[in-house]
Amino acid sequence: MAFRRRGIFVGLAILPFIVPRVRAEENGMTLQLKSSAFASQSSIPSLYTCEGQDISPPLTWSGVPDRTKSLVLIVDDPDAPDPAAPKTTWVHWVLYNIPPTSAGLPEGAALASDTRGGLNDWKRTAYGGPCPPIGRHRYFFKLYALDEALNFTKTPSKPLLERAMEGHILAQAELVGTYEKAKR
């Protein structure tokens, strides 16, 4: 059995719940999230933004813990509306109950039969790409491995989903991309 300790996750964005810190899971791997479209901390190509086709970028992951029953993906922007004076975290995409056997999502991903979409800040379940009104924003792609599948009677928002995830996170990974609109 892997050693797990509980602590409060504190990073660039503070999550409002306790997250298990994972050193090594049963399979001896760390959950990782990557994209072939952009490297961590680099610019997201315009194809995946409001200035392009506004489709989701390809994502791959590895190191899913053996006990995982479902995966959650949340994409948000903590720099809204202005990185110099952020006032809100804008939610771009919420997916839950992604099968733990999947290894990623293709470019322009549509929901698989078991995967469910939560509401983003446009009040829809589809991906909404970067479209910052001013400056260069950061976009956090966060993947969570859960020890259970989640059930809701209505389409959940990010806060509702995060509350349901409390105490069920086995591991998490993060990929950060940036984007600034072209000067016109």
C-alpha positions in Angstrom: 0.0 0.0 0.0 1.4 3.4 -0.9 2.0 6.0 1.7 -0.3 9.0 1.4 -0.4 12.1 3.6 -3.1 14.8 3.6 -2.3 18.4 3.2 -3.8 21.6 1.8 -2.9 22.1 -1.9 -1.4 25.6 -2.3 -0.2 26.7 -5.7 -1.0 29.5 -8.1 -4.6 28.7 -7.5 -5.9 27.7 -4.1 -8.3 24.9 -4.0 -11.0 25.1 -1.3 -10.6 21.6 -0.1 -8.0 19.1 1.3 -6.1 17.2 -1.4 -4.2 14.0 -0.7 -0.5 14.5 -1.6 0.7 11.5 -3.6 4.4 10.5 -3.4 4.0 7.1 -5.1 0.9 5.2 -5.9 0.5 1.4 -6.1 1.8 1.4 -9.7 4.9 3.5 -8.7 4.1 6.3 -11.1 3.2 9.9 -10.8 0.2 11.2 -12.7 1.4 13.4 -15.6 -0.6 15.6 -18.1 0.9 16.7 -21.4 -0.1 18.1 -24.8 1.5 17.7 -28.2 0.2 21.1 -29.1 2.2 23.1 -26.5 4.7 22.6 -23.7 4.1 23.5 -20.1 4.4 27.2 -19.5 4.4 28.0 -23.2 1.9 29.7 -25.5 -1.2 27.8 -26.6 -1.5 27.8 -30.4 -4.3 30.1 -31.7 -6.1 27.1 -33.3 -7.3 26.2 -29.8 -8.6 29.8 -29.0 -11.4 32.1 -29.9 -9.1 33.5 -32.6 -8.8 30.1 -34.2 -11.1 27.1 -34.4 -11.8 27.2 -30.7 -11.3 23.4 -30.4 -9.8 21.6 -27.5 -6.1 20.8 -27.7 -4.9 17.2 -27.7 -4.1 15.9 -24.2 -2.3 12.8 -23.0 -1.8 11.5 -19.5 0.1 8.7 -17.8 0.7 7.4 -14.3 -3.0 6.9 -13.5 -3.1 5.2 -10.0 -4.4 1.6 -10.1 -7.3 2.3 -7.7 -8.7 5.1 -10.0 -12.4 4.8 -10.8 -12.7 8.1 -12.8 -10.8 11.1 -14.0 -11.8 14.8 -13.9 -10.4 17.5 -16.1 -10.8 21.2 -15.3 -9.5 24.0 -17.4 -9.6 27.5 -16.0 -8.0 31.0 -16.2 -7.2 32.7 -12.8 -6.1 35.9 -14.6 -9.6 37.1 -15.6 -10.3 39.7 -16.7 -6.9 41.3 -16.5 -3.7 39.6 -15.3 -2.5 42.9 -13.7 -5.7 42.9 -11.6 -7.5 39.5 -11.7 -11.0 39.4 -10.2 -12.2 35.9 -11.0 -11.1 32.5 -12.2 -12.9 31.9 -15.6 -13.8 28.3 -16.1 -13.2 27.0 -19.7 -13.9 23.3 -19.5 -15.2 20.8 -17.0 -15.2 17.0 -17.7 -15.8 14.3 -15.2 -16.2 10.5 -15.1 -13.5 10.2 -17.8 -12.7 6.4 -17.9 -9.5 5.7 -16.0 -8.4 3.4 -18.8 -8.2 6.3 -21.3 -4.8 7.7 -22.1 -6.0 11.2 -23.2 -8.3 13.2 -25.3 -7.8 13.9 -29.0 -7.8 17.4 -30.6 -11.4 18.7 -30.7 -12.5 16.0 -28.3 -16.2 15.1 -28.1 -17.6 13.4 -25.0 -17.2 9.7 -24.8 -20.3 7.7 -23.7 -19.3 7.5 -20.0 -17.7 11.0 -19.8 -19.9 13.8 -18.6 -19.5 17.6 -19.0 -19.9 20.1 -16.3 -20.8 23.8 -16.9 -18.1 26.3 -17.8 -18.6 30.0 -17.3 -20.4 30.3 -20.7 -23.0 28.0 -19.1 -22.3 25.2 -21.6 -20.6 21.8 -21.3 -18.3 22.2 -24.3 -14.7 23.4 -24.4 -14.3 27.2 -24.6 -10.9 28.2 -25.7 -8.7 31.1 -24.4 -10.0 34.5 -25.3 -8.4 37.0 -22.9 -9.8 40.5 -23.1 -6.4 42.0 -22.2 -2.9 40.8 -21.6 -1.3 37.3 -21.5 -3.4 34.9 -19.4 -2.4 31.5 -17.9 -4.7 28.5 -18.6 -4.5 25.7 -16.1 -5.4 22.2 -17.3 -5.9 20.1 -14.2 -6.4 16.4 -14.2 -7.6 14.5 -11.1 -7.7 10.8 -10.5 -10.6 9.8 -8.2 -11.4 6.7 -6.2 -15.0 6.9 -7.3 -17.2 7.9 -10.2 -19.3 11.0 -9.5 -23.1 11.2 -9.9 -25.2 14.4 -10.1 -28.9 15.0 -10.6 -28.1 18.1 -12.7 -25.1 19.3 -14.7 -22.6 20.5 -12.1 -20.6 23.7 -12.0 -16.9 23.6 -11.1 -17.5 24.5 -7.4 -20.1 21.7 -7.1 -17.8 19.2 -8.8 -14.9 20.3 -6.5 -17.0 19.7 -3.4 -18.0 16.2 -4.6 -14.3 15.4 -5.2 -13.3 16.2 -1.6 -11.7 13.2 0.0 -11.6 11.2 -3.2 -8.5 12.5 -5.0 -5.8 9.9 -5.4 -3.5 12.0 -7.6 -3.5 15.2 -9.7 -1.5 16.7 -12.5 -1.3 20.1 -14.1 -0.4 21.6 -17.4 -0.2 25.4 -17.8 -0.4 27.2 -21.1 -0.5 30.9 -21.8 -2.3 33.0 -24.4 -2.5 36.6 -25.5 -4.7 37.8 -28.4 -2.9 39.0 -31.5 -2.5 42.8 -31.7 -4.7 44.3 -34.3 
